[in-house]
Amino acid sequence: MEYVSALVPPVVMAVFFGGLIVTIVKTQGGANKAKEDAAVDAALARAENTRQAPRDGTA
């Protein structure tokens, strides 16, 4: 029975690690990812427009 007690901790850790990986993969992307991407794109567009605007007032 010593082999069972020796194998239980690694098996339990492997199962929890697998669950952690599945949880991380499932929480990536989704509806919030699209909102975050849109917010980043808008911020980059504003920064690009600000950087390209003339500073001396002439067009």
N, C-alpha and C positions, 0 to 999 in steps of 0.2 A: 504493500500500500504506500510505501514511500515514493514510488514513482508517480502516483496520482498527486500527492501533495507537492511534488517537485514540478509537475506539469501544470497545475492549476493557475499559479500566478502569471506565467507567460501567456497562457491561453486567455485569461481574463483581460490582461493588458492588451493583447492583440485585438480582442473583440471591441474594447472601448476605443482603441486607436482607430479601428475601422469605422466605428460609429462617428468619431470626431471628423474623419476625412469626409465621410458622406455628408455630414452636417455642413461642413465648410463648403463643399462643392454645391450643395443645394442652395445655400444662402448667397452665392455669387450670382450676379445678374438679376433677372426678374424685372418687375415694374420699377423698382427704385433705381436700377442701373440705367434705365432709359432717362429717368428724370435727372440723375447725376450727369449723364453724358450731355444732356441738353443744357444743363446749367454751366458745365465746363465750356461747351461750344459757345454759349452766349458770352461768357466772360472773356474768352479768347477773342471773339469778334469785337467786343468793346475795346479790348486792349489794342488790337490791331488798328481799329479806326482811330483811336486816340494817338497812337504812335505815328500814323500817316497824316494826321491833320497838320496843316501849315501853322507855324508858330507866329509868323509875322503879320498875319491877317490878310495876305494876298492869296488869291486862288491860283 
